[in-house]
């Protein structure tokens, strides 16, 4: 069994691969989503990441479809206490922004859709710099004190705002961010490395990167001359046009061949080896896509292999 990892300074212990819920209600209907969730938890997975806005971008959707599917599954399986549920606030069409009133109303709406009385990890999805950190942290602290949220976290936030939030929490003795969800992968390193990563390390925050596979590019299925049928194909294929993208693919192929492992497994293993990273997020719309993701928890790259991939992605 893959061992669980402590999430920052929290009391949460999570599987080293978080299952992304962005596909639930988008490219995976309820039946297929249930199958993926069943297979993920059967393999020892316990960390599911969603957001109140998933998947409002789909014609006919309102937002909250992913949470609704996840909540229905949790109730059907009776396993709520075994799953670490992470969701986010600020982007739902009916609950935009990070005002105190909106944070609390959105949390209640998420709880209803998730069919639970608590959220294990509650992220501010996109920071709203015009809202004082004091208001945001104050509202989140109220949710923690009310037992509706166990721990709080941030995503898409600047180092300056993150620092101010942590300092306010420490100064006032309020709930403090325990995790950070940055955009981070082998072809997008400057979105996290540097000041933000350094601050996370100093503050003891766990990083839970999204776009861990660069919309599928880092699975290796996008190659020159190939056509992939995917809702995210355009975003992934653009990396083939860059010299760095091609260098990264070559290095991934080398390391994957040495381990007889899928390219996606190696991509996630590199991410998991980076400072502060506890559990990359990756989504699967079919059960067949899961093994390559789950394998990252078992694959340990050598220092030379990590260095080879890091150099290729520079």
DOVEX-592241 format. One record per residue (C-alpha): residue in one letter; x, y, z. Coordinates in pm, 1 decimal, always signed. Each point is the difference from the previous one (the first is absolute). Layout:
N
(atom a; (X; Y; Z))
...
//
This chain:
314
(atom x; (+0.0; +0.0; +0.0))
(atom x; (+121.5; +350.8; -81.8))
(atom x; (+59.0; +187.7; +324.2))
(atom x; (-193.0; +315.9; +78.2))
(atom x; (+171.4; +335.8; +41.8))
(atom x; (-62.0; +271.0; +256.4))
(atom x; (-154.7; +310.3; -155.0))
(atom x; (+209.6; +290.6; +124.2))
(atom x; (-62.5; +92.1; +362.3))
(atom x; (-350.6; -153.0; -1.5))
(atom x; (-113.3; -329.7; +148.0))
(atom x; (-104.9; -122.7; -346.1))
(atom x; (+180.7; -296.0; -153.3))
(atom x; (-42.1; -33.8; -374.7))
(atom x; (+81.8; -233.8; -284.8))
(atom x; (+292.0; +138.0; -208.0))
(atom x; (-227.6; +45.6; -302.7))
(atom x; (-309.2; +218.4; +35.6))
(atom x; (-283.4; -96.6; -233.3))
(atom x; (-121.5; +301.4; -194.8))
(atom x; (-376.2; +40.2; -9.5))
(atom x; (-7.9; +253.7; -282.5))
(atom x; (-111.0; -267.9; -247.2))
(atom x; (-302.7; -109.8; +207.5))
(atom x; (-305.2; +136.0; -177.2))
(atom x; (+213.3; +111.2; -295.8))
(atom x; (+179.1; -276.1; -192.2))
(atom x; (-109.8; -267.9; +249.0))
(atom x; (-367.8; -51.2; +78.0))
(atom x; (-117.5; -126.6; +339.2))
(atom x; (+38.5; -369.6; -83.4))
(atom x; (+351.5; +42.5; -133.0))
(atom x; (+94.2; +232.3; +286.8))
(atom x; (-119.0; -258.6; +253.8))
(atom x; (+213.1; -266.1; -171.2))
(atom x; (+310.1; +221.7; +16.5))
(atom x; (-62.1; +89.7; +365.6))
(atom x; (-54.0; -367.3; +87.4))
(atom x; (+322.0; -105.9; -171.7))
(atom x; (+201.6; +285.4; +153.6))
(atom x; (-111.4; -78.1; +355.9))
(atom x; (+37.6; -376.1; -56.0))
(atom x; (+366.4; +68.3; -80.1))
(atom x; (+44.8; +185.8; +329.1))
(atom x; (-76.3; +351.5; -120.9))
(atom x; (-173.9; +231.6; +247.3))
(atom x; (+46.9; +358.9; -127.3))
(atom x; (-256.5; +146.6; -242.0))
(atom x; (+26.9; +356.1; -128.1))
(atom x; (-298.2; +191.8; -137.2))
(atom x; (-138.3; +356.0; -9.5))
(atom x; (-341.6; +160.4; +15.4))
(atom x; (+38.4; +134.5; -355.3))
(atom x; (+62.0; -342.5; -163.6))
(atom x; (-132.8; -18.7; -266.9))
(atom x; (-186.9; +324.1; -68.3))
(atom x; (+180.9; +43.6; -334.0))
(atom x; (-197.3; -284.9; -158.5))
(atom x; (-314.5; +97.0; -190.2))
(atom x; (-301.9; -71.7; +215.3))
(atom x; (+196.9; -23.0; +324.5))
(atom x; (-45.8; +237.1; +294.1))
(atom x; (+316.0; -73.8; +198.5))
(atom x; (+13.0; -245.8; +287.4))
(atom x; (-43.4; -308.7; -221.4))
(atom x; (+327.9; -152.2; +118.6))
(atom x; (-80.8; +53.7; +368.3))
(atom x; (-346.1; -147.4; -53.9))
(atom x; (+138.8; -316.7; -159.6))
(atom x; (+264.4; -33.1; +271.4))
(atom x; (-258.4; +52.3; +274.5))
(atom x; (-234.7; -255.2; -152.9))
(atom x; (+285.8; -251.0; -18.4))
(atom x; (+110.5; +64.4; +361.1))
(atom x; (-355.9; -56.2; +120.9))
(atom x; (-46.6; -312.1; -212.8))
(atom x; (+326.2; -154.2; +118.4))
(atom x; (-30.8; +111.5; +363.0))
(atom x; (+370.3; +80.6; +10.7))
(atom x; (+7.4; +370.9; +84.0))
(atom x; (+237.7; -47.9; +294.5))
(atom x; (+252.6; -179.4; -224.0))
(atom x; (+27.5; +274.9; -262.4))
(atom x; (+176.8; +335.6; +28.6))
(atom x; (-226.1; +238.4; -193.4))
(atom x; (+148.1; +324.2; -133.0))
(atom x; (-210.6; +265.6; -170.0))
(atom x; (+31.5; +368.5; -86.2))
(atom x; (-180.6; +333.4; +14.4))
(atom x; (-10.0; +317.5; -215.0))
(atom x; (-92.6; -107.8; -353.6))
(atom x; (-351.4; -147.5; +12.7))
(atom x; (-233.6; +216.4; -214.1))
(atom x; (-226.0; +59.1; +301.9))
(atom x; (+280.2; +41.3; +253.6))
(atom x; (+273.4; +209.1; -156.7))
(atom x; (+277.4; +160.4; +199.6))
(atom x; (+141.4; -21.8; +350.4))
(atom x; (-212.0; +234.1; +207.9))
(atom x; (-72.6; -142.6; +343.7))
(atom x; (-370.2; -40.7; -77.7))
(atom x; (+70.6; -177.6; -327.0))
(atom x; (+256.7; -239.2; +150.4))
(atom x; (-248.7; -111.1; +265.0))
(atom x; (-294.6; -30.7; -240.2))
(atom x; (+207.8; -191.3; -254.1))
(atom x; (+123.9; -239.7; +267.3))
(atom x; (-356.5; -80.3; +102.3))
(atom x; (-92.3; -63.2; -364.2))
(atom x; (+301.8; -229.8; -43.0))
(atom x; (-90.1; -191.3; +314.6))
(atom x; (-350.4; -60.5; -135.0))
(atom x; (+128.1; -127.0; -333.6))
(atom x; (+265.6; -216.2; +167.5))
(atom x; (-262.2; -139.4; +239.4))
(atom x; (+231.5; +40.9; +297.0))
(atom x; (+30.2; +215.5; +310.5))
(atom x; (+365.1; +92.3; -51.1))
(atom x; (+258.4; +74.8; -268.0))
(atom x; (+346.7; -136.6; +80.2))
(atom x; (+197.9; +255.0; -202.1))
(atom x; (-157.5; +326.7; -121.1))
(atom x; (+191.9; +206.6; -255.1))
(atom x; (-37.5; +357.5; -110.3))
(atom x; (-5.3; -86.3; -372.3))
(atom x; (+123.1; +331.0; -143.7))
(atom x; (+116.3; +279.4; +225.2))
(atom x; (-192.1; +328.5; -11.9))
(atom x; (+265.2; +262.6; +83.1))
(atom x; (-255.0; +276.9; +63.4))
(atom x; (-139.8; -197.3; +296.2))
(atom x; (+215.2; +43.2; +312.5))
(atom x; (+166.5; -319.7; +119.5))
(atom x; (-148.9; +78.7; +340.5))
(atom x; (-351.6; -43.4; -140.1))
(atom x; (+84.3; -321.5; -183.3))
(atom x; (+183.1; -166.8; +287.3))
(atom x; (-263.4; +119.9; +246.9))
(atom x; (-278.0; -167.5; -199.9))
(atom x; (+198.6; -320.3; -45.2))
(atom x; (+78.0; -6.7; +371.8))
(atom x; (-372.4; +23.3; +78.2))
(atom x; (-62.1; -305.6; -218.5))
(atom x; (+272.7; -191.5; +182.7))
(atom x; (-134.5; +99.3; +340.5))
(atom x; (-349.8; -106.2; -111.1))
(atom x; (+132.6; -343.8; -95.5))
(atom x; (-97.2; +43.5; -365.2))
(atom x; (+363.1; +3.5; -118.0))
(atom x; (+292.6; -191.6; +149.5))
(atom x; (+289.9; +179.1; -170.5))
(atom x; (+45.6; +290.0; -241.0))
(atom x; (+221.6; +45.1; -303.4))
(atom x; (+67.3; +236.8; -289.3))
(atom x; (+30.9; -29.7; -376.4))
(atom x; (+101.4; +255.3; -263.0))
(atom x; (+139.0; +250.4; +247.9))
(atom x; (+308.2; +223.1; -9.4))
(atom x; (+286.4; -44.6; +244.9))
(atom x; (-74.8; +347.0; +138.6))
(atom x; (-363.6; -78.8; +76.2))
(atom x; (+83.5; -344.9; +133.6))
(atom x; (+258.2; +149.8; +235.9))
(atom x; (-246.9; +262.2; +122.9))
(atom x; (-263.1; -269.3; +59.8))
(atom x; (+236.2; -220.1; +200.0))
(atom x; (+123.9; +293.4; +205.9))
(atom x; (-355.5; +105.7; +83.2))
(atom x; (-96.8; -354.0; +102.0))
(atom x; (+306.3; -29.4; +222.7))
(atom x; (-44.8; +344.3; +153.4))
(atom x; (-368.8; -48.8; +81.6))
(atom x; (+10.0; -371.5; +78.9))
(atom x; (-245.7; -83.3; -278.6))
(atom x; (-22.7; -292.0; -242.7))
(atom x; (+312.7; -15.6; -215.6))
(atom x; (+51.8; -130.8; -350.9))
(atom x; (+151.4; -350.1; +4.5))
(atom x; (+24.5; -57.1; -375.1))
(atom x; (+49.8; +177.1; -328.6))
(atom x; (-129.3; -107.5; -340.1))
(atom x; (+230.6; +145.1; -265.9))
(atom x; (+11.0; -49.6; -376.2))
(atom x; (+316.0; -210.6; -24.1))
(atom x; (+140.4; -268.0; -229.2))
(atom x; (+302.7; -84.4; -213.5))
(atom x; (-92.5; +253.5; -269.2))
(atom x; (-125.3; +268.1; +241.5))
(atom x; (+251.3; +51.4; +276.3))
(atom x; (+13.3; +377.9; +35.3))
(atom x; (-364.8; -4.8; +107.2))
(atom x; (+117.2; -133.5; +338.8))
(atom x; (+376.0; -19.4; +36.6))
(atom x; (+168.7; +298.9; +159.1))
(atom x; (-157.9; +232.5; +253.6))
(atom x; (-328.5; -189.5; +36.6))
(atom x; (+163.2; -339.5; +47.6))
(atom x; (+256.9; +145.0; +240.7))
(atom x; (-276.1; +154.8; +209.7))
(atom x; (-197.9; -324.3; +3.4))
(atom x; (+307.3; -188.3; +116.8))
(atom x; (+76.0; +246.8; +278.7))
(atom x; (-363.2; +2.4; +113.8))
(atom x; (-36.5; -378.6; -2.5))
(atom x; (-269.1; +1.1; -267.8))
(atom x; (-68.1; -308.1; -210.3))
(atom x; (-14.6; +54.7; -375.5))
(atom x; (-275.2; -181.5; -191.5))
(atom x; (+72.3; +98.8; -361.6))
(atom x; (-270.5; +23.0; -265.2))
(atom x; (+57.8; -44.6; -374.5))
(atom x; (+249.6; -260.3; +117.7))
(atom x; (-7.7; -163.9; -344.2))
(atom x; (-32.3; +323.3; -200.4))
(atom x; (-351.7; -83.2; -126.8))
(atom x; (+124.6; -340.7; -112.0))
(atom x; (+320.6; +101.5; -179.2))
(atom x; (+215.0; -165.5; +267.2))
(atom x; (-173.1; -334.7; -52.0))
(atom x; (+201.9; -33.6; -319.5))
(atom x; (-303.7; -58.1; -221.2))
(atom x; (+54.9; +323.4; -192.2))
(atom x; (+264.5; -56.3; -266.3))
(atom x; (+84.7; +169.0; -330.8))
(atom x; (-246.1; -112.8; -264.8))
(atom x; (-245.6; -153.5; +244.9))
(atom x; (-356.6; +110.4; +64.7))
(atom x; (-154.3; -43.9; +344.6))
(atom x; (-373.8; +17.4; +58.1))
(atom x; (-26.3; +192.5; +325.8))
(atom x; (-178.6; +307.0; +131.5))
(atom x; (+342.5; +128.1; +105.3))
(atom x; (+197.4; -94.1; -312.6))
(atom x; (+61.8; +357.6; -113.6))
(atom x; (+162.4; +106.3; +326.2))
(atom x; (+214.2; -311.6; +20.5))
(atom x; (+117.1; -12.7; -361.5))
(atom x; (+142.4; +355.0; +9.7))
(atom x; (+297.1; -131.8; +202.5))
(atom x; (+108.7; -204.5; -302.0))
(atom x; (+73.7; +328.4; -175.4))
(atom x; (+265.9; +97.7; +254.4))
(atom x; (+357.5; -123.2; +18.6))
(atom x; (-39.5; -50.5; +374.9))
(atom x; (-309.6; -213.0; -48.1))
(atom x; (+182.9; -229.7; -240.6))
(atom x; (+304.6; -17.9; +232.1))
(atom x; (-221.8; -95.8; +292.0))
(atom x; (-170.2; -274.8; -202.4))
(atom x; (+337.8; -145.8; -99.5))
(atom x; (+118.7; -3.5; +362.2))
(atom x; (-327.4; -150.6; +119.9))
(atom x; (+25.8; -274.7; -262.6))
(atom x; (+352.0; -86.4; +121.7))
(atom x; (-94.8; -20.9; +366.7))
(atom x; (-327.5; -180.7; -72.1))
(atom x; (+184.4; -262.8; -206.8))
(atom x; (+249.7; -56.1; +284.0))
(atom x; (-286.0; -76.3; +240.2))
(atom x; (-234.5; -163.2; -252.3))
(atom x; (-252.9; +255.7; +123.9))
(atom x; (-251.2; +226.8; -174.2))
(atom x; (+113.2; +353.4; -81.2))
(atom x; (-279.5; +142.1; +219.1))
(atom x; (+130.9; -194.1; +300.8))
(atom x; (+348.0; +147.0; -46.0))
(atom x; (-136.2; +353.5; -45.3))
(atom x; (-190.4; -24.0; +328.7))
(atom x; (+293.8; -166.0; +177.1))
(atom x; (+223.0; +295.2; -95.8))
(atom x; (-258.9; +238.6; +142.2))
(atom x; (-34.1; -203.7; +319.8))
(atom x; (+377.4; +21.2; +46.0))
(atom x; (-1.0; +381.4; +8.1))
(atom x; (+28.3; +196.2; +327.0))
(atom x; (-336.8; +57.1; +178.6))
(atom x; (-199.3; -220.9; -240.4))
(atom x; (-213.6; -253.3; +187.9))
(atom x; (-254.5; -111.9; -258.9))
(atom x; (-30.3; +109.3; -363.4))
(atom x; (-355.2; +14.2; -135.6))
(atom x; (-90.7; -200.2; -307.9))
(atom x; (-340.0; -91.6; -138.6))
(atom x; (-120.9; -309.8; -179.8))
(atom x; (-318.7; -16.9; -203.0))
(atom x; (+26.9; -378.8; -33.0))
(atom x; (+119.5; -278.6; +228.4))
(atom x; (+255.3; -96.8; -265.8))
(atom x; (+181.9; +331.2; +50.0))
(atom x; (+46.9; -54.3; +373.8))
(atom x; (+292.0; -248.0; +27.9))
(atom x; (+248.9; +239.6; -160.2))
(atom x; (-100.6; +265.9; +253.2))
(atom x; (-2.9; -226.6; +304.3))
(atom x; (+342.2; -137.4; -92.9))
(atom x; (+159.6; +331.8; +91.1))
(atom x; (-44.2; -86.7; +366.6))
(atom x; (+217.8; -308.3; -43.6))
(atom x; (+269.5; +136.5; -233.0))
(atom x; (+305.4; +161.9; +155.0))
(atom x; (+233.4; +164.1; -251.5))
(atom x; (+374.0; +8.6; +55.8))
(atom x; (+170.2; +334.4; +60.5))
(atom x; (+152.6; -26.8; -347.9))
(atom x; (-342.5; -58.4; -157.7))
(atom x; (-153.8; +294.3; +184.1))
(atom x; (+294.7; +213.9; -111.5))
(atom x; (-35.4; -118.2; -361.9))
(atom x; (-365.0; +102.5; -8.7))
(atom x; (+65.0; +326.8; +181.8))
(atom x; (+274.0; +91.4; -249.2))
(atom x; (-219.6; -89.3; -299.0))
(atom x; (-279.5; +220.2; +131.1))
(atom x; (+217.2; +304.9; +71.4))
//
